[in-house]
Every structure is written in C-alpha cells, then in structure tokens.
Amino acid sequence: MLLPDKKEEASRDKRKYKTIDYTIDKKLIDKYKGKTFYLKTYGCQMNERDSETLVAMLKQLGFEEVEDYKKADFLLLNTCSIRENAHNKAFGMLGRFKHLKETKPDIVIGLCGCMAQETGVCEELLKNYKFVNLVFGTHNLDKLPELVDKAFENDERQIEVFSREQDLVEELPVIRSNKYKAYVNIIYGCDKFCTYCIVPYTRGRERSRKKEDILKEVDSLVKDGYKEITILGQNVNAYGKDLYDDYFMGELLEDIAKTKIPRIRFMTSHPWDFTDKMIDVIAKYDNIMPSVHLPVQSGSNKILKLMGRRYTKESYLELFNKIKNKIPGVTISTDIIVGFPGEEEEDFQETIDLVNYCKYDNAFTFIYSEREGTPACRLKEVIPMEVREDRLQRLNEVVNKYFLENNNKLLGKVLPVLVEGISDKKNIYYGYSDTNKLVNFTSDKELNFGDIVDVEITEVHTWSIDGRVK
C-alpha cells in the first residue's frame, strides 16, 4: 500500500527525470477478454485526455467498454479535485457502485486521478469505502494494466499513489474520443502554487515533453486527418523552461503551426508566462486560432497577492491590451473567482471594473471553494456563503451583458466553423468558429463532420450564435 504524502507532493527539488516508452506484459494482453468496463471522467481536458489512454490500456487487456455501469465487471472513476462539487459527484457515484457491489460482489471498483493524490481522500477511502478495490494517482497512469490484474487476482486492496512524479512515459496507447479534434499534452504539473489551488500537489512539478515527441504526435494526427488540436498543460506557457535553454512555448507553437494542421488551440495559460514571442507567433499563423484564454481570477491587487498569482491588475491589463492590439480579431476569455477570503466589497468592485474594461467574450465564474491542504484554507477572513453567491450573481449579470454585446457585432459576418455534429434538439448542424464561438447553423446540402465551412451569422444569443452555410 502506497499513500500520498503532502510534503512530498509539495517538493520542487531539481531531480532529473527520464523519458521512457510504455510497455505492457504480453501475458496481460487479452487476458480479460469477455469482461466489460465502465469509465466515468470528471474535470478538465487533461483528465479527458488521460481517460483516452485509460480506455486504450483496458482494451489491450481485452475489456470492452459499456455505457451502463450496472453491466460492467470493472468500474473506474477518473476524478478531479479542483472544486468541492467535483468531490461530491465522485463520492456520490461511489455510493451507487456500493449498492451494485452488494448484489454483484465479484465486480472490481477503482478510483484514480487527482482525488486519489489527496491524503484526506485516501484516508476516507480506507475508512469508509472499503468496497473500493483499486486506487492509483496521476503519476502512475501507465501501470493500470498490472494494477487491474492484481485487483482481479488478489483479495487485497490495491492502493498505489506516488507522492512524487515519475519519469515521463511516451508511446502510451490512445483511443481518441473524437475523430476530428484531439488533445495533445505538452507539459505536466504546475509550479505556480496559487494559494487556492490543489493542482500543484495532485499533478506534481512542471515537466515538459520533448519537442520531438510532441511534433511526432501532431504529425500523426495530421496524417490521420484531424482538423483541430488543443495543446494542453496545467500551465502551457511554462513549456520548455525545465528542459531547454532557448526553446519555449512560442517556438513550439511556431513548429506546430508549420505542420499545417488546420486549427491549433492551447490552454491553460498563466499570464505570468505569456511572452511577446507567443503573441507574435499567434498573430503570424492563420492556423493558430485567434482565441486566448487568459485567467485573471480577480481585479483587486490585494486579492491577487493573497491568491499568489504573481502579477498585478496593471500588468495583466498591459498584457491584455498587447494581445488585443497585435492579434487581429482575437477573442479573450477568462476565469474569475469571487468570495476569496479577505475580499471586501471594494475588491469585488475592482473586479467588476476590470470586466467592464476587458469586455470578455467568455468567462468562467466561480464561487471560492475551500480545498483542504491549500494555504488559502488558513486565511481567517472567510466570506459568508450568501455574500459569495450574491457576488457571483452580480458578476454574471455583467459578463453576460458583454457576451451578448460581442456576439451582436457578428451579425452578418461570415465565420469559418468546424462541423462537429447535429443538434438533437434543433436537428441542425453545430460547431465552433475560429474565435471559439458556438455556432448552430443550417445548410442546403449535406455536410461531413470534420469539414470547415463558411457560415453567415443570422441571429445571436448570449452563449451561442446562429447562421447558415454560405
């Protein structure tokens, strides 16, 4: 049994890591043919990308995927720890699994991902969720085949959560969930340690993949006909700083653009690491989408300092204006947290003032959620929940106003849209524009999913726009 250790997870020494290739014991291939698995994923795009590898490894073992957990022999939750709501959903799902196990005692239940890296969660699982057979974390994803095999073969619970990041593993199998859009990891972990965030503890220190491995993956996606990739990392802008002296996110973006993949997006960005080189490259290449996610979190310098964000409102706005001025037609989205400990009404008003200045095209707004083990939990000036909820409502009224205002400017414009599917409710096509706007549209002729078509915008709403193919 290997449990997480908070001090070890927080360590950021200069240990070197190797890059190794994934291997699977040949004896395990197809060993579980005839058995089924159910996988439920919570959280961010990196969790979704991890699940694409989990699915591929389970299928190597011979498992077949089912959509109904009641029909599965192996049930696995890939979890998120960023907010309390994600915790509650995962534990609620485990409760359903418990009832199933009472009638089907031979099933194996597993939990992996960020929640597994939390000491308190592991202690809770050991004490109150004894029906869970398998727990592993974010640092030993590649060991799934042997861990699953042990869970089925042995009566003992398999709990293996490394507190420290392991070597980077390449050549991991993957079964992509989308035939036209793909996620590409470029860096793992985060070293920023924002005071409210659990991610640096659950995902480890920043570790960049070698540029050759990334470009090889992108080239493969181009050959397979993919139209869009999203470059992923807890902080993509920090790419290369741990690995190279003169090759960073700007250089990588440029090399990926040269592969001629039609569309490139990236997330998540930390303003601290957003360089002029990145801005220039985005402006230079048409296949890097003019859509930037730039989390601000707060408009108050006092709160930004308490959050450990490493920038001021003034430096953020300087970067914001530079992006707006240098990248033609760019849209900018953001993240904002309200109700952080110590946030007074005047701090909240500074956030509103910043939103009124930036007029974001999209914003993900949240009530501050306490995460056990983070420095923010020790702050004493806790904001009452009713005040947090009131501020969120007031903030949303402002950001929603600008969503609609910005969309109104698109009436009559023609936007390039990637055809992603047909809406069940409206029976019309939908997809996203280059500026990441959700577009519902009609066409006089049948379209192929994965095509990029020109759509004239005929009607706008707060969160989507409508149109027809030209």
C-alpha positions in Angstrom: 0.0 0.0 0.0 1.4 3.4 -1.0 -0.4 6.5 0.2 0.2 10.2 -0.8 2.3 12.5 1.4 1.6 16.2 1.3 5.1 17.4 2.0 6.5 15.1 -0.8 3.9 16.4 -3.2 4.9 20.0 -2.5 8.6 19.3 -3.0 10.2 21.1 -6.0 13.8 19.9 -6.0 15.9 19.7 -9.1 15.7 15.9 -9.7 16.1 15.0 -13.3 13.6 12.7 -14.9 13.9 10.4 -17.9 11.7 9.7 -20.8 10.8 6.1 -21.2 8.5 4.1 -23.5 5.3 2.4 -22.3 5.4 -1.4 -22.2 2.8 -4.0 -21.2 3.4 -7.5 -20.1 2.5 -9.7 -23.0 0.8 -12.2 -20.7 -1.8 -9.5 -19.9 -2.9 -8.8 -23.5 -6.4 -10.0 -23.9 -6.3 -11.8 -20.6 -9.7 -10.2 -19.7 -11.4 -10.8 -23.0 -15.1 -11.2 -22.4 -15.2 -8.8 -19.4 -16.5 -5.2 -19.5 -15.5 -1.9 -18.0 -17.3 1.4 -17.2 -15.3 4.6 -17.0 -16.6 7.9 -15.7 -14.4 11.1 -16.1 -14.6 14.3 -14.1 -12.7 17.5 -14.5 -10.6 19.2 -17.1 -9.4 18.4 -20.6 -6.2 16.8 -19.2 -8.4 14.3 -17.3 -10.3 13.7 -20.6 -7.0 13.1 -22.4 -5.9 10.7 -19.6 -9.1 8.8 -20.0 -8.4 8.2 -23.7 -5.3 6.4 -22.6 -7.1 4.5 -19.8 -9.6 3.2 -22.3 -6.9 2.1 -24.7 -5.0 0.2 -22.0 -8.1 -1.5 -20.7 -8.9 -2.6 -24.3 -5.4 -4.0 -24.5 -6.3 -6.2 -21.6 -9.4 -7.4 -23.5 -12.1 -5.4 -21.8 -15.0 -4.0 -23.8 -16.5 -0.6 -22.8 -20.1 -0.3 -21.7 -22.2 2.8 -21.1 -24.3 1.3 -18.3 -22.2 0.8 -15.1 -24.6 -1.9 -13.9 -23.4 -4.1 -16.8 -19.7 -3.7 -16.0 -17.2 -6.0 -14.4 -14.7 -3.2 -13.8 -15.9 0.3 -12.7 -13.4 3.2 -12.7 -13.7 6.8 -11.8 -11.1 9.3 -13.1 -11.5 12.1 -10.7 -11.0 15.9 -10.3 -10.1 17.8 -7.1 -10.2 21.4 -8.3 -13.6 22.1 -6.6 -15.7 20.6 -3.9 -18.5 19.9 -6.3 -16.3 17.5 -8.3 -15.5 15.7 -5.0 -19.1 15.3 -4.1 -20.1 14.0 -7.5 -17.4 11.3 -7.4 -18.3 10.2 -3.9 -21.9 10.1 -4.9 -21.1 7.8 -7.8 -19.1 5.6 -5.4 -22.3 5.3 -3.4 -24.1 3.9 -6.5 -21.2 1.5 -7.1 -21.5 0.3 -3.4 -25.2 -0.7 -3.9 -24.2 -2.6 -7.1 -21.5 -4.5 -5.4 -23.9 -5.7 -2.7 -25.7 -7.7 -5.5 -22.6 -8.3 -7.6 -19.7 -8.9 -5.2 -17.2 -10.0 -7.9 -17.1 -6.6 -9.6 -13.9 -4.6 -9.1 -14.2 -0.8 -8.3 -11.4 1.7 -8.9 -10.7 5.4 -8.4 -7.8 7.3 -10.0 -6.9 10.8 -10.9 -6.4 13.9 -8.8 -8.6 13.0 -5.9 -6.5 9.9 -5.3 -3.5 12.2 -4.7 -5.2 13.8 -1.7 -4.2 12.4 1.7 -7.7 13.1 3.1 -9.4 11.3 0.3 -7.2 8.2 0.6 -7.9 8.2 4.4 -11.6 8.5 3.7 -11.5 5.6 1.1 -9.6 3.4 3.6 -12.0 4.1 6.4 -15.5 4.4 4.8 -15.2 3.0 1.3 -13.8 -0.4 1.9 -15.6 -1.8 -1.2 -13.2 0.2 -3.4 -10.6 -2.3 -4.7 -8.2 -0.2 -6.6 -6.8 3.4 -6.1 -4.0 4.9 -8.1 -2.9 8.5 -8.8 -1.8 10.8 -11.6 1.9 9.7 -11.6 1.5 6.0 -12.4 -1.2 6.0 -15.1 0.9 3.7 -17.2 0.7 1.0 -14.5 -3.0 0.5 -15.0 -2.7 -3.0 -16.7 -0.8 -4.6 -13.9 -2.8 -2.8 -11.1 -6.1 -4.0 -12.6 -4.6 -7.5 -12.9 -3.7 -7.5 -9.2 -7.1 -6.2 -8.3 -8.8 -9.1 -10.1 -6.4 -11.8 -9.0 -5.8 -10.8 -5.3 -8.2 -10.3 -2.4 -6.1 -7.4 -1.1 -6.9 -3.8 -1.9 -4.5 -2.2 -4.4 -3.7 1.3 -3.3 -0.6 2.7 -5.1 -0.4 6.5 -5.1 3.0 8.0 -5.7 3.6 11.4 -4.0 6.3 12.3 -6.4 6.1 12.5 -10.2 7.7 9.6 -12.0 9.6 9.5 -15.4 7.7 10.8 -18.4 6.2 7.9 -20.4 5.9 8.1 -24.2 4.2 5.8 -26.7 1.2 5.4 -24.4 -1.7 3.8 -26.3 -4.7 6.1 -27.0 -8.2 5.7 -28.4 -9.4 9.2 -29.1 -12.9 10.1 -28.3 -13.2 12.4 -31.3 -12.3 11.8 -35.0 -11.6 15.5 -35.9 -10.4 17.2 -32.7 -7.6 15.9 -30.5 -5.9 16.9 -27.2 -2.1 17.0 -27.2 -0.3 17.1 -23.8 2.9 19.2 -23.9 3.7 19.8 -20.2 2.5 18.1 -16.9 2.2 19.7 -13.5 2.4 23.2 -12.2 4.9 25.2 -10.1 2.8 28.3 -9.5 1.2 27.3 -6.2 -1.7 29.7 -6.3 -2.9 29.7 -2.7 -6.4 28.3 -3.5 -5.3 25.6 -5.9 -4.7 21.9 -5.2 -3.3 21.1 -8.7 0.4 21.6 -7.9 0.1 18.9 -5.2 -2.0 16.4 -7.3 -0.2 16.8 -10.6 3.4 17.4 -9.4 6.1 19.8 -10.7 6.3 21.1 -14.2 7.7 18.5 -16.7 7.8 19.3 -20.4 7.7 16.6 -23.1 10.5 16.7 -25.6 9.6 18.7 -28.6 10.4 15.8 -30.9 7.8 13.6 -29.2 5.1 16.4 -29.4 5.7 17.1 -33.1 5.7 13.4 -33.9 2.2 13.1 -32.3 1.0 16.2 -34.2 2.3 14.8 -37.5 0.5 11.6 -36.8 -2.8 13.5 -36.2 -2.3 15.4 -39.5 -1.8 12.1 -41.4 -5.0 10.7 -39.7 -7.0 13.7 -41.0 -7.5 15.6 -37.8 -8.6 19.2 -38.2 -8.0 20.7 -34.8 -5.7 20.1 -31.9 -5.8 21.7 -28.4 -2.4 21.9 -26.7 -2.8 21.0 -23.1 -1.0 21.7 -19.8 -1.8 22.9 -16.3 0.3 25.9 -17.5 1.1 25.6 -21.2 3.0 28.9 -21.2 5.7 27.4 -19.0 6.6 24.8 -21.6 10.3 24.2 -22.1 11.6 26.1 -19.1 12.5 22.9 -17.3 14.0 21.3 -20.4 15.6 23.8 -22.8 17.7 27.0 -22.7 16.2 28.5 -25.9 13.1 26.7 -26.9 9.8 27.6 -25.2 6.1 27.9 -25.8 6.5 30.4 -28.6 9.0 28.3 -30.5 6.8 25.2 -30.0 3.7 26.9 -31.2 5.5 28.0 -34.4 6.8 24.5 -35.1 3.3 23.0 -34.6 1.8 25.7 -36.9 4.3 24.6 -39.6 2.8 21.1 -39.6 -0.1 22.6 -41.4 -2.7 21.2 -39.0 -5.8 23.4 -39.9 -6.6 24.5 -36.3 -4.5 25.0 -33.2 -5.7 26.0 -29.7 -4.0 25.9 -26.4 -4.9 26.0 -22.7 -4.5 26.8 -19.9 -2.4 30.0 -19.9 -1.0 31.7 -16.8 -0.5 35.5 -17.5 2.9 35.3 -15.8 4.4 33.2 -18.6 2.7 34.8 -21.6 5.5 36.1 -23.8 5.8 38.6 -26.6 7.1 35.7 -28.8 3.9 33.8 -28.2 1.8 36.8 -29.2 3.9 37.4 -32.4 3.6 33.7 -33.4 -0.2 33.7 -32.9 -0.6 36.8 -35.0 1.7 35.4 -37.7 0.0 32.0 -38.4 -3.6 31.7 -39.6 -3.9 28.1 -38.3 -3.3 29.3 -34.7 -6.9 30.3 -33.7 -7.3 33.9 -32.5 -8.9 32.9 -29.2 -6.9 33.2 -26.0 -8.0 32.0 -22.5 -6.3 34.4 -20.0 -7.4 33.7 -16.4 -7.4 36.9 -14.2 -9.2 35.5 -11.1 -9.6 38.9 -9.5 -9.4 42.6 -10.4 -8.0 43.5 -6.9 -4.3 43.7 -6.4 -4.8 42.9 -2.7 -6.7 39.7 -3.6 -4.3 38.7 -6.4 -1.5 38.9 -3.8 -3.4 36.7 -1.3 -4.0 34.3 -4.2 -0.3 34.1 -5.0 -1.0 35.0 -8.7 2.4 36.8 -9.2 1.0 39.6 -11.3 -0.9 42.9 -10.7 -4.0 44.2 -12.2 -1.9 46.7 -14.1 0.5 44.1 -15.6 -2.5 41.9 -16.6 -4.1 44.8 -18.4 -0.9 45.6 -20.1 -0.7 42.0 -21.4 -4.4 42.1 -22.3 -4.0 45.2 -24.4 -0.9 43.9 -26.1 -2.8 40.7 -27.2 -5.8 42.7 -28.4 -3.7 45.2 -30.3 -1.3 42.6 -32.0 -3.7 39.7 -32.9 -6.3 40.6 -35.4 -9.9 39.7 -34.4 -8.8 38.0 -31.2 -11.3 37.0 -28.6 -10.3 36.7 -24.9 -11.9 34.6 -22.2 -11.1 34.4 -18.6 -11.6 32.7 -15.2 -12.8 34.7 -12.2 -13.2 33.7 -8.5 -15.5 35.6 -6.2 -15.6 35.4 -2.4 -12.0 34.7 -1.8 -11.0 35.1 1.9 -10.5 38.8 2.6 -12.4 40.0 -0.4 -14.2 43.2 0.6 -16.9 44.9 -1.4 -14.4 47.4 -2.8 -12.2 44.4 -4.0 -15.2 42.9 -5.7 -16.0 46.3 -7.4 -12.4 46.4 -8.7 -13.1 43.0 -10.4 -16.3 44.4 -11.9 -14.4 47.5 -13.1 -11.8 45.2 -14.8 -14.6 43.2 -16.5 -16.2 46.5 -17.7 -12.8 47.4 -19.3 -11.9 44.0 -20.8 -15.5 43.1 -22.0 -14.6 39.4 -22.3 -16.1 37.2 -24.9 -16.5 34.4 -22.4 -15.8 34.0 -18.7 -15.9 31.0 -16.3 -17.0 32.4 -13.0 -16.8 30.6 -9.7 -17.5 30.9 -6.0 -14.4 30.4 -4.0 -14.2 26.7 -2.9 -12.1 25.7 0.0 -9.6 22.9 -0.8 -8.2 21.1 2.2 -4.4 21.4 2.3 -4.1 24.7 0.4 -2.7 27.9 2.0 -6.0 29.8 1.4 -7.7 27.4 3.8 -5.7 29.0 6.6 -6.9 32.6 5.8 -9.2 33.8 8.6 -11.3 36.4 6.8 -13.8 33.9 5.4 -16.6 35.4 3.3 -20.2 34.2 4.2 -21.7 31.9 1.5 -24.6 34.2 1.0 -22.2 37.1 0.1 -20.3 34.8 -2.3 -23.5 33.8 -4.0 -24.7 37.4 -4.3 -21.4 38.5 -5.8 -21.4 35.7 -8.3 -24.9 36.6 -9.5 -23.9 40.3 -9.8 -20.7 39.3 -11.7 -22.6 37.1 -14.1 -25.1 39.8 -14.9 -22.1 42.0 -16.1 -20.2 39.3 -18.0 -23.3 38.1 -19.7 -24.0 41.6 -21.0 -20.7 41.6 -22.8 -21.1 38.1 -24.2 -24.3 39.3 -26.0 -22.7 42.7 -26.9 -19.7 41.0 -28.5 -21.9 38.4 -30.3 -24.1 41.3 -31.7 -21.0 42.5 -33.6 -21.0 39.2 -35.6 -24.4 39.7 -37.2 -24.0 39.4 -41.0 -20.3 38.3 -40.6 -19.0 35.1 -42.2 -17.1 32.8 -39.9 -15.2 29.6 -40.5 -16.8 26.8 -38.5 -15.7 23.2 -37.9 -18.7 20.9 -38.4 -18.8 18.8 -35.2 -22.3 17.3 -35.2 -26.1 17.7 -35.4 -28.1 19.1 -32.5 -30.6 16.6 -31.2 -33.0 19.4 -30.2 -32.9 21.5 -33.3 -31.8 18.9 -35.9 -29.3 21.4 -37.3 -25.5 21.4 -37.5 -23.3 22.8 -34.8 -19.6 23.6 -34.4 -17.2 26.2 -33.2 -15.8 29.2 -35.1 -12.1 30.1 -35.2 -12.8 32.5 -32.3 -14.3 29.7 -30.3 -18.0 30.8 -30.6 -20.6 28.0 -30.6 -22.5 28.2 -33.9 -25.8 26.5 -34.7 -26.3 26.5 -38.5 -28.3 25.2 -41.5 -27.0 24.1 -44.9 -28.8 23.5 -48.2 -26.6 20.4 -48.8 -25.4 17.6 -46.6 -22.1 18.3 -44.7 -19.4 15.9 -43.5 -18.4 16.1 -39.9 -14.9 17.5 -39.7 -15.4 19.9 -42.6 -14.6 23.6 -42.1 -17.3 25.7 -43.7 -18.1 29.4 -44.0 -21.2 30.3 -42.1 -23.0 33.6 -42.3 -24.3 34.7 -38.9 -28.1 35.5 -39.0 -29.0 35.6 -35.3 -27.2 36.0 -32.0 -27.8 34.9 -28.4 -25.8 35.3 -25.2 -24.0 31.9 -25.3 -24.3 30.9 -29.0 -25.0 32.3 -32.5 -27.0 31.0 -35.4 -26.3 31.1 -39.1 -26.4 29.4 -42.5 -23.7 28.0 -44.7 -22.7 30.4 -47.5 
